Amino acid sequence: MPAVTKSPHRPAYWHSWWVVFVAVYVFLLLVSTCIRTTKKPTAFPTDLRMLEVHAVSGERLLDSAVQLAYWDLDSGDKQHPPVIVLHGSPGQGRELAGLSTHLSERYRLIVPDLPGFGHSAHSIPDYSIRAHAHYVWQLLDRLGVEKVHVVG
């Protein structure tokens, strides 16, 4: 096996791949932070609805309230169960606008901004998947939806 020779033109720390990896990561983190802080806030959509639900921590519903933003696009079709369209993390409901446009012709669509994202409250006690499931459950309960298809 041939011996590895170090280049005389580079400092010794550049030969460690992890140093380069960390440097690139820190650079991308700084760029991302700059972009997020200089980005103008989006206008509040006029067709967006707000609902107060109980804050969730683990399995417990708390006494404090959380603002949950959602769109309710009703096609008028009562034969099919509604469809709830859930965005990923991080994300927001409007990212699924293209899909929502096609589905809303036939189905009632409920498209929430999950708490912590989009136009919903950002300060919540629990960001877990289980907590978000409780928020969706509360939304559907408050809207009187008993049966639903889930897309997301």
Secondary structure, 3 states (H helix, E strand, C coil): CCCCCCCCCCCHHHHCHHHHHHHHHHHHHHHHHHHHHHCCCCCCCCCCEEEEEEEEECCEEEEEEEEEEEEEECCCCCCCCCEEECCCCCCCHHHHHHHHHHHCCCCCEEEEECCCCCCCCCCCCCCCHHHHHHHHHHHHHHCCCCCCEEEC
